[in-house]
Amino acid sequence: MITQDELTVLEHIESAFRGITLGEGVGLHQAQGLDDYASEEELDLLRLKDEKDDWSKIDASDLNNCYSSLSFFDARGMQFHLPAFLIADLKGLYNHDIAFTLCLKSENASLQFSLLNSEQRKAVRNYLVLRLNDLENGPAQPMIEESLETRWSESSS
């Protein structure tokens, strides 16, 4: 069952990312193909399977099957898919750890989040604060705390 705090964050994510489309960004199945070293022809076929207009239509089972896609999105692909991953996690439907992706320190990770506007960044921050409160000194706590002070700080929004 989703808590009131989770519902508030979920609604903020929905609002902040409403209307975002994939455009020419890397799609979910296409990114999975990149992870699998697919040929250009195979990537084109995978791209045909990708949702491009409404991230809320992406099924949680696809997110779970393509969880490594998070590492292969470009900035547009991340902006489009991120709300689907966050909401699936809030609903208890995502079986992997998205906090690692949000907190990873690398140049590629910074580029992946470069298109997020201030409201989208705030929604991600609120998600991480919620998850931090859920951890109760778990192993991911230091990573999330550091990320909230750097990449997702209120001053970076």
Contact map, one row per residue, 1 for C-alpha under 8 A:
1110000000000000000000000000000000000000000000000000000000000000000000000000000000000000001000000000000000000000000000000000000000000000000000000000000000000
1111011000000000000000000000000000000000000000000000000000000000000000000000000000000000011000000000000000000000000000000000000000000000000000000000000000000
1111111000000000000000000000000000000000000000000000000000000000000000000000000000000000000000000000000000000000000000000000000000000000000000000000000000000
0111111100000000000000000000000000000000000000000000000000000000000000000000000000000000000000000000000000000000000000000000000000000000000000000000000000000
0011111110000000000000000000000000000000000000000000000000000000000000000000000000000000000000000000000000000000000000000000000001000000000000000000000000000
0111111111000000000000000000000000000000000000000000000000000000000000000000000000000000010000000000000000000000000000000000000001000000000000000000000000000
0111111111100000000000000000000000000000000000000000000000000000000000000000000000000000000000000000000000000000000000000000000000000000000000000000000000000
0001111111110000000000000000000000000000000000000000000000000000000000000000000000000000000000000000000000000000000000000000000000000000000000000000000000000
0000111111111000000000000000000000000000000000000000000000000000000000000000000000000000000000000000000000000000000000000010011000000000000000000000000000000
0000011111111100000000000000000000000000000000000000000000000000000000000000000000000110010000000000000000000000000000000000000000000000000000000000000000000
0000001111111110000000000000000000000000000000000000000000000000000000000000000000000000000000000000000000000000000000000000000000000000000000000000000000000
0000000111111111000000000000000000000000000000000000000000000000000000000000000000000000000000000000000000000000000000000010000000000000000000000000000000000
0000000011111111100000000000000000000000000000000000000000000000000000000000000000100110000000000000000000000000000000010011000000000000000000000000000000000
0000000001111111110000000000000000000000000000000000000000000000000000000000000000100000000000000000000000000000000000000000000000000000000000000000000000000
0000000000111111110000000000000000000000000000000000000000000000000000000000000000000000000000000000000000000000000000000000000000000000000000000000000000000
0000000000011111110000000000000000000000000000000000000000000000000000000000000000000000000000000000000000000000000000110010000000000000000000000000000000000
0000000000001111111100000000000000000000000000000000000000000000000000000000001100100000000000000000000000000000000000010000000000000000000000000000000000000
0000000000000111111100000000000000000000000000000000000000000000000000000000000000000000000000000000000000000000000000000000000000000000000000000000000000000
0000000000000000111110000000000000000000000000000000010000000000000000000000000000000000000000000000000000000000000000000000000000000000000000000000000000000
0000000000000000111111000000000000000000000000000000111000000000000000000000001100000000000000000000000000000000000000000000000000000000000000000000000000000
0000000000000000001111100000000000000000000000000001111000000000000000000000000100000000000000000000000000000000000000000000000000000000000000000000000000000
0000000000000000000111111110000000000000000000000011100000000000000000000001100100000000000000000000000000000000000000000000000000000000000000000000000000000
0000000000000000000011111000000000000000000000000001100000000000000000000001000000000000000000000000000000000000000000000000000000000000000000000000000000000
0000000000000000000001111100000000000000000000000000000000000000000000000001000000000000000000000000000000000000000000000000000000000000000000000000000000000
0000000000000000000001111110000000000000000000000000000000000000000000001111100000000000000000000000000000000000000000000000000000000000000000000000000000000
0000000000000000000001011111011000000000000000000000000000000000000000011101100000000000000000000000000000000000000000000000000000000000000000000000000000000
0000000000000000000001001111111000000000000000100111000000000000000000001000100000000000000000000000000000000000000000000000000000000000000000000000000000000
0000000000000000000000000111111100000000000000100110000000000010010010001000100010000000000000000000000000000000000000000000000000000000000000000000000000000
0000000000000000000000000011111110000000000001101100000000000000010010000000000000000000000000000000000000000000000000000000000000000000000000000000000000000
0000000000000000000000000111111111000000001101100100000000000000000000000000000000000000000000000000000000000000000000000000000000000000000000000000000000000
0000000000000000000000000111111111100000000000000000000000000000000111011000000000000000000000000000000000000000000000000000000000000000000000000000000000000
0000000000000000000000000001111111110000000000000000000000000000010110010000000000000000000000000000000000000000000000000000000000000000000000000000000000000
0000000000000000000000000000111111111100011001000000000000000000000000000000000000000000000000000000000000000000000000000000000000000000000000000000000000000
0000000000000000000000000000011111111100001000000000000000000000000000010000000000000000000000000000000000000000000000000000000000000000000000000000000000000
0000000000000000000000000000001111111100000000000000000000000000000110010000000000000000000000000000000000000000000000000000000000000000000000000000000000000
0000000000000000000000000000000111111100000000000000000000000000000000000000000000000000000000000000000000000000000000000000000000000000000000000000000000000
0000000000000000000000000000000011111110000000000000000000000000000000000000000000000000000000000000000000000000000000000000000000000000000000000000000000000
0000000000000000000000000000000011111111111000000000000000000000000000000000000000000000000000000000000000000000000000000000000000000000000000000000000000000
0000000000000000000000000000000000001111111000000000000000000000000000000000000000000000000000000000000000000000000000000000000000000000000000000000000000000
0000000000000000000000000000000000000111111100000000000000000000000000000000000000000000000000000000000000000000000000000000000000000000000000000000000000000
0000000000000000000000000000000000000111111110000000000000000000000000000000000000000000000000000000000000000000000000000000000000000000000000000000000000000
0000000000000000000000000000000010000111111111000000000000000000000000000000000000000000000000000000000000000000000000000000000000000000000000000000000000000
0000000000000000000000000000010011000111111111100000000000000000000000000000000000000000000000000000000000000000000000000000000000000000000000000000000000000
0000000000000000000000000000010000000001111111110000000000000000000000000000000000000000000000000000000000000000000000000000000000000000000000000000000000000
0000000000000000000000000000000000000000111111111000000000000000000000000000000000000000000000000000000000000000000000000000000000000000000000000000000000000
0000000000000000000000000000110010000000011111111100000000000000000000000000000000000000000000000000000000000000000000000000000000000000000000000000000000000
0000000000000000000000000011110000000000001111111100000000000000000000000000000000000000000000000000000000000000000000000000000000000000000000000000000000000
0000000000000000000000000000000000000000000111111100000000000000000000000000000000000000000000000000000000000000000000000000000000000000000000000000000000000
0000000000000000000000000000100000000000000011111110000000000000000000000000000000000000000000000000000000000000000000000000000000000000000000000000000000000
0000000000000000000000000011110000000000000001111111000000000000000000000000000000000000000000000000000000000000000000000000000000000000000000000000000000000
0000000000000000000001000011000000000000000000001111111011000000000000000000000000000000000000000000000000000000000000000000000000000000000000000000000000000
0000000000000000000011100010000000000000000000000111111000000000000000000000000000000000000000000000000000000000000000000000000000000000000000000000000000000
0000000000000000000111100000000000000000000000000011111000000000000000000000000000000000000000000000000000000000000000000000000000000000000000000000000000000
0000000000000000001110000000000000000000000000000011111111000000000000000000000000000000000000000000000000000000000000000000000000000000000000000000000000000
0000000000000000000110000000000000000000000000000011111111000000000000000000000110110000000000000000000000000000000000000000000000000000000000000000000000000
0000000000000000000000000000000000000000000000000000011111100000000000000000000000110000000000000000000000000000000000000000000000000000000000000000000000000
0000000000000000000000000000000000000000000000000010011111100000000000000000000000000000000000000000000000000000000000000000000000000000000000000000000000000
0000000000000000000000000000000000000000000000000010011111110110000000000000000000010000000000000000000000000000000000000000000000000000000000000000000000000
0000000000000000000000000000000000000000000000000000000111111110000000000000000000000000000000000000000000000000000000000000000000000000000000000000000000000
0000000000000000000000000000000000000000000000000000000001111111000000000000000000011001000011000000000000000000000000000000000000000000000000000000000000000
0000000000000000000000000000000000000000000000000000000000111111100000000000000000000000000001000000000000000000000000000000000000000000000000000000000000000
0000000000000000000000000000000000000000000000000000000001111111110000000000000000000000000000000000000000000000000000000000000000000000000000000000000000000
0000000000000000000000000001000000000000000000000000000001111111111000000000000000001000000001000000000000000000000000000000000000000000000000000000000000000
0000000000000000000000000000000000000000000000000000000000011111111000000000000000000000000001110000000000000000000000000000000000000000000000000000000000000
0000000000000000000000000000000000000000000000000000000000001111111000000000000000000000000000000000000000000000000000000000000000000000000000000000000000000
0000000000000000000000000001100100000000000000000000000000000111111110000000000000000000000000000000000000000000000000000000000000000000000000000000000000000
0000000000000000000000000000000000000000000000000000000000000011111111000000000000000000000000010000000000000000000000000000000000000000000000000000000000000
0000000000000000000000000000001100100000000000000000000000000000011111110000000000000000000000000000000000000000000000000000000000000000000000000000000000000
0000000000000000000000000001101100100000000000000000000000000000011111111000000000000000000000000000000000000000000000000000000000000000000000000000000000000
0000000000000000000000000000001000000000000000000000000000000000001111111000010000000000000000000000100000000000000000000000000000000000000000000000000000000
0000000000000000000000000000000000000000000000000000000000000000000111111000000000000000000000000000100000000000000000000000000000000000000000000000000000000
0000000000000000000000000100001101100000000000000000000000000000000111111100000000000000000000000000000000000000000000000000000000000000000000000000000000000
0000000000000000000000001111001000000000000000000000000000000000000011111111110000000000000000000000000000000001000000000000000000000000000000000000000000000
0000000000000000000000001100000000000000000000000000000000000000000000011111110000000000000000000000000000000011000000000000000000000000000000000000000000000
0000000000000000000000001000000000000000000000000000000000000000000000001111111000000000000000000000000000000011111000000000000000000000000000000000000000000
0000000000000000000001111100000000000000000000000000000000000000000000001111111100000000000000000000000000000001001000000000000000000000000000000000000000000
0000000000000000000001001111000000000000000000000000000000000000000000001111111110000000000000000000000000000000000000000000000000000000000000000000000000000
0000000000000000000000000000000000000000000000000000000000000000000001001111111111000000000000000000000000000001100000000000000000000000000000000000000000000
0000000000000000100100000000000000000000000000000000000000000000000000000011111111100000000000000000000000000001101100000000000000000000000000000000000000000
0000000000000000100111000000000000000000000000000000001000000000000000000001111111100000000000000000000000000000000000000000000000000000000000000000000000000
0000000000000000000000000001000000000000000000000000001000000000000000000000111111111000000000000000000000000000000000000000000000000000000000000000000000000
0000000000000000000000000000000000000000000000000000000000000000000000000000011111111100000000000000000000000000000000000000000000000000000000000000000000000
0000000000001100100000000000000000000000000000000000001100000000000000000000001111111110000000000000000000000000000000000000000000000000000000000000000000000
0000000000000000000000000000000000000000000000000000001101010000000000000000000011111111000000000000000000000000000000000000000000000000000000000000000000000
0000000000000000000000000000000000000000000000000000000000010010000000000000000011111111100001000100000000000000000000000000000000000000000000000000000000000
0000000001001000000000000000000000000000000000000000000000000000000000000000000001111111110000000100000000000000000000000000001000000000000000000000000000000
0000000001001000000000000000000000000000000000000000000000000000000000000000000000111111111000000000000000000000000000000000000000000000000000000000000000000
0000000000000000000000000000000000000000000000000000000000010000000000000000000000011111111111000000000000000000000000000000000000000000000000000000000000000
0000000000000000000000000000000000000000000000000000000000000000000000000000000000001111111111100100000000000000000000000000000000000000000000000000000000000
0100010001000000000000000000000000000000000000000000000000000000000000000000000000000111111110000000000000000000000000000000000000000000000000000000000000000
1100000000000000000000000000000000000000000000000000000000000000000000000000000000000011111111000000000000000000000000000000000000000000000000000000000000000
0000000000000000000000000000000000000000000000000000000000000000000000000000000000000001111111100000000000000000000000000000000000000000000000000000000000000
0000000000000000000000000000000000000000000000000000000000010000000000000000000000000001111111100000000000000000000000000000000000000000000000000000000000000
0000000000000000000000000000000000000000000000000000000000011011000000000000000000001001101111110000000000000000000000000000000000000000000000000000000000000
0000000000000000000000000000000000000000000000000000000000000001000000000000000000000000100111111000000000000000000000000000000000000000000000000000000000000
0000000000000000000000000000000000000000000000000000000000000001001000000000000000000000000001111100000000000000000000000000000000000000000000000000000000000
0000000000000000000000000000000000000000000000000000000000000000000000000000000000000000000000111111100000000000000000000000000000000000000000000000000000000
0000000000000000000000000000000000000000000000000000000000000000000000000000000000001100100000011111110000000000000000000000000000000000000000000000000000000
0000000000000000000000000000000000000000000000000000000000000000000000000000000000000000000000001111111000000000000000000000000100000000000100010000000000000
0000000000000000000000000000000000000000000000000000000000000000000000000000000000000000000000001111111100000000000000000000000000000000000000000000000000000
0000000000000000000000000000000000000000000000000000000000000000000001100000000000000000000000001111111100001000000000000000000000000000000000000000000000000
0000000000000000000000000000000000000000000000000000000000000000000000000000000000000000000000000111111100001000000000000000000000000000000000000010000000000
0000000000000000000000000000000000000000000000000000000000000000000000000000000000000000000000000011111110000000000000000000000000000000000000110010001000000
0000000000000000000000000000000000000000000000000000000000000000000000000000000000000000000000000001111111001000000000000000000000000000000000000000000000000
0000000000000000000000000000000000000000000000000000000000000000000000000000000000000000000000000000001111101100000000000000000000000000000000000000000000000
0000000000000000000000000000000000000000000000000000000000000000000000000000000000000000000000000000000111111100000000000000000000000000000000000000000000000
0000000000000000000000000000000000000000000000000000000000000000000000000000000000000000000000000000000011111110000000000000000000000000000000000000000000000
0000000000000000000000000000000000000000000000000000000000000000000000000000000000000000000000000000000001111111000000000000000000000000000000000000000000000
0000000000000000000000000000000000000000000000000000000000000000000000000000000000000000000000000000110111111111100000000000000000000000000000000000000000000
0000000000000000000000000000000000000000000000000000000000000000000000000000000000000000000000000000000011111111110000000000000000000000000000000000000000000
0000000000000000000000000000000000000000000000000000000000000000000000000110000000000000000000000000000000111111110000000000000000000000000000000000000000000
0000000000000000000000000000000000000000000000000000000000000000000000001111011000000000000000000000000000011111111000000000000000000000000000000000000000000
0000000000000000000000000000000000000000000000000000000000000000000000000010011000000000000000000000000000001111111100000000000000000000000000000000000000000
0000000000000000000000000000000000000000000000000000000000000000000000000010000000000000000000000000000000000111111100000000000000000000000000000000000000000
0000000000000000000000000000000000000000000000000000000000000000000000000011001000000000000000000000000000000001111110000000000000000000000000000000000000000
0000000000000000000000000000000000000000000000000000000000000000000000000000001000000000000000000000000000000000111111111000000000000000000000000000000000000
0000000000000000000000000000000000000000000000000000000000000000000000000000000000000000000000000000000000000000001111111000000000000000000000000000000000001
0000000000000000000000000000000000000000000000000000000000000000000000000000000000000000000000000000000000000000000111111100000000000000000000000000000000011
0000000000000001000000000000000000000000000000000000000000000000000000000000000000000000000000000000000000000000000111111110000000000000000000000000000000001
0000000000001001100000000000000000000000000000000000000000000000000000000000000000000000000000000000000000000000000111111111000000000000000000000000000000000
0000000000000000000000000000000000000000000000000000000000000000000000000000000000000000000000000000000000000000000111111111100000000000000000000000000100001
0000000000000000000000000000000000000000000000000000000000000000000000000000000000000000000000000000000000000000000001111111110000000000000000000000000101001
0000000010011001000000000000000000000000000000000000000000000000000000000000000000000000000000000000000000000000000000111111111000000000000000000000000000000
0000000000001000000000000000000000000000000000000000000000000000000000000000000000000000000000000000000000000000000000011111111100000000000000000000000100000
0000000000000000000000000000000000000000000000000000000000000000000000000000000000000000000000000000000000000000000000001111111110000000000000000001000111000
0000000010000000000000000000000000000000000000000000000000000000000000000000000000000000000000000000000000000000000000000111111111000000000000000000000000000
0000000010000000000000000000000000000000000000000000000000000000000000000000000000000100000000000000000000000000000000000011111111100000000000000000000000000
0000000000000000000000000000000000000000000000000000000000000000000000000000000000000000000000000010000000000000000000000001111111110000000000010001000000000
0000000000000000000000000000000000000000000000000000000000000000000000000000000000000000000000000000000000000000000000000000111111111000000000000001000000000
0000110000000000000000000000000000000000000000000000000000000000000000000000000000000000000000000000000000000000000000000000011111111100000000000000000000000
0000000000000000000000000000000000000000000000000000000000000000000000000000000000000000000000000000000000000000000000000000001111111110000000000000000000000
0000000000000000000000000000000000000000000000000000000000000000000000000000000000000000000000000000000000000000000000000000000111111111000010011000000000000
0000000000000000000000000000000000000000000000000000000000000000000000000000000000000000000000000000000000000000000000000000000011111111000000000000000000000
0000000000000000000000000000000000000000000000000000000000000000000000000000000000000000000000000000000000000000000000000000000001111111000000000000000000000
0000000000000000000000000000000000000000000000000000000000000000000000000000000000000000000000000000000000000000000000000000000000111111110110000000000000000
0000000000000000000000000000000000000000000000000000000000000000000000000000000000000000000000000000000000000000000000000000000000011111110010000000000000000
0000000000000000000000000000000000000000000000000000000000000000000000000000000000000000000000000000000000000000000000000000000000000011111110000000000000000
0000000000000000000000000000000000000000000000000000000000000000000000000000000000000000000000000000000000000000000000000000000000000011111110000000000000000
0000000000000000000000000000000000000000000000000000000000000000000000000000000000000000000000000000000000000000000000000000000000000000111111000000000000000
0000000000000000000000000000000000000000000000000000000000000000000000000000000000000000000000000010000000000000000000000000000000000010111111110000000000000
0000000000000000000000000000000000000000000000000000000000000000000000000000000000000000000000000000000000000000000000000000000000010011111111111000000000000
0000000000000000000000000000000000000000000000000000000000000000000000000000000000000000000000000000000000000000000000000000000000000000001111111100000000000
0000000000000000000000000000000000000000000000000000000000000000000000000000000000000000000000000000001000000000000000000000000000000000000111111110000000000
0000000000000000000000000000000000000000000000000000000000000000000000000000000000000000000000000010001000000000000000000000000100010000000111111111000000000
0000000000000000000000000000000000000000000000000000000000000000000000000000000000000000000000000000000000000000000000000000000000010000000011111111100000000
0000000000000000000000000000000000000000000000000000000000000000000000000000000000000000000000000000000000000000000000000000000000000000000001111111110000000
0000000000000000000000000000000000000000000000000000000000000000000000000000000000000000000000000000011000000000000000000000000000000000000000111111111110000
0000000000000000000000000000000000000000000000000000000000000000000000000000000000000000000000000000000000000000000000000000100110000000000000011111111110000
0000000000000000000000000000000000000000000000000000000000000000000000000000000000000000000000000000000000000000000000000000000000000000000000001111111110000
0000000000000000000000000000000000000000000000000000000000000000000000000000000000000000000000000000000000000000000000000000000000000000000000000111111110010
0000000000000000000000000000000000000000000000000000000000000000000000000000000000000000000000000000001000000000000000000000000000000000000000000011111110010
0000000000000000000000000000000000000000000000000000000000000000000000000000000000000000000000000000000000000000000000001101100000000000000000000011111111011
0000000000000000000000000000000000000000000000000000000000000000000000000000000000000000000000000000000000000000000000000000100000000000000000000011111111111
0000000000000000000000000000000000000000000000000000000000000000000000000000000000000000000000000000000000000000000000000100100000000000000000000000000111111
0000000000000000000000000000000000000000000000000000000000000000000000000000000000000000000000000000000000000000000000000000000000000000000000000000000011111
0000000000000000000000000000000000000000000000000000000000000000000000000000000000000000000000000000000000000000000001000000000000000000000000000000011111111
0000000000000000000000000000000000000000000000000000000000000000000000000000000000000000000000000000000000000000000011101100000000000000000000000000000111111
